[in-house]
Amino acid sequence: MERRKFLKSAGIGLAAGAATVATPAIAQSTAPAIKWRLTSAFPKSLDTIYGGAQVLADRVAKITDGKFQIQVFAAGEIVPGGPAALDSVTAGTVECCHTCSYYSFGKDPTFAIGTALPFGLDCRQSNAWIYWGGGQKLLDEFYSNYGVYSFVGGNTGAQMGGWFRKEINKVADIKGVKFRIAGIAGKVWAELGAVPQQIAGGDIYPALEKGTIDAAEWVGPYDDEKLGFYKVAKNYYYPGWWEPGPVIHFFVAKKEWDKLPPGYKAAFEAAAFEANVWMMAEYDHKNPIALSRLLGQGVKLHKFNNELMTAFAKAAQDVYSAESAKNPAFKKIFDAYMAYGKQQNAWDSIAEDGVMQFMRGGGAKPAAKGKS
């Protein structure tokens, strides 16, 4: 697939946010009617992350003049969330899904790279790597082992560090903490003595309320507020160093994709691109507002201190070294991913950080009255 040509072949223009299509790009009477089912790994109540799939379905229908219909099902309506979403595509239950690659970490830790790695790429860097830096080719080479193609379909931006019943101030405080955290990040926490727990989003609150777990992370203020974590754990930590820019993917069964007419493929790719832009923009809008509400509810905001961050970073490198030594697929993609991130961070430290550090420090002060 030639991903960089999809906008041209689709015959449409996309604007950041809510793009519009003046006329259907595919409105031919001879175009076949195709119906797909898409299962989301997320519940409808989490409207931003779940909503990415609906953006895709709506846009594909409009571009194809209603000929290509994708019906979206929330987690639990056809299959459960988590790794079951991708499993349902590989098994042929549905044609496509909207999920996080790292939910399938148990099959192969390489799946984690498709979503996010601790101290890895942020949202913009992930987009750059996948769209332009060779990431798409590397990921699809790996995903082809499971009979699927991948399409970036959203990002939450840097996540929060989670909700804790008790404060975490030193490495010793981590030992024995039962923490709801998934995948490779869980292995990093385990290196420091935590006990990772993999629990679906809808089951986190009761586990935290009953004390079955001591802490939990999900996404960020907007989603976390909806899930009610602040009611049972008041210590809210940042940053979520394990997910600096987690990618949400659309996975499509290869055998179904290969049947699609070229115009329908272009419509799907353009719609996925729009969902990707739309989701990040919505989280950027909603998270600051939600955080203000949470602080008004007595939530205590904490930053992981330097002692903890240094320990986390070292533990992450230990995990990467161990996995790379035994998993060639992981090492191949990991090395390319981290090399790209090093280059991106060098650039960001000049341009992005230069202006943002100034602005966050208070920015330019207004001139005194009567002076210029």
Secondary structure, DSSP 8 states (H G I E B T S, - for coil): --GGGHHHHHT----SSS---SS-S---TTS--EEEEEEESS-TTSHHHHHHHHHHHHHHHHHTTTSEEEEEE-TTTSS-STTHHHHHHHTTSSSEEEE-GGGGTTT-TTHHHHH--TT---HHHHHHHHHTSSHHHHHHHHHGGGTEEEEEEEE--SB--EEESS---SGGGGTT-EEE--HHHHHHHHHTT-EEE---HHHHHHHHHHTS-SEE--S-HHHHHHHTGGGT--EEEE-BTT-SS-EEEEEEEHHHHTTS-HHHHHHHHHHHHHHHHHHHHHHHHHHHHHHHHHHHTT-EEEE--HHHHHHHHHHHHHHHHHHHHH-HHHHHHHHHHHHHHHHHHHHHHHTHHHHHHHHHTT------TT--
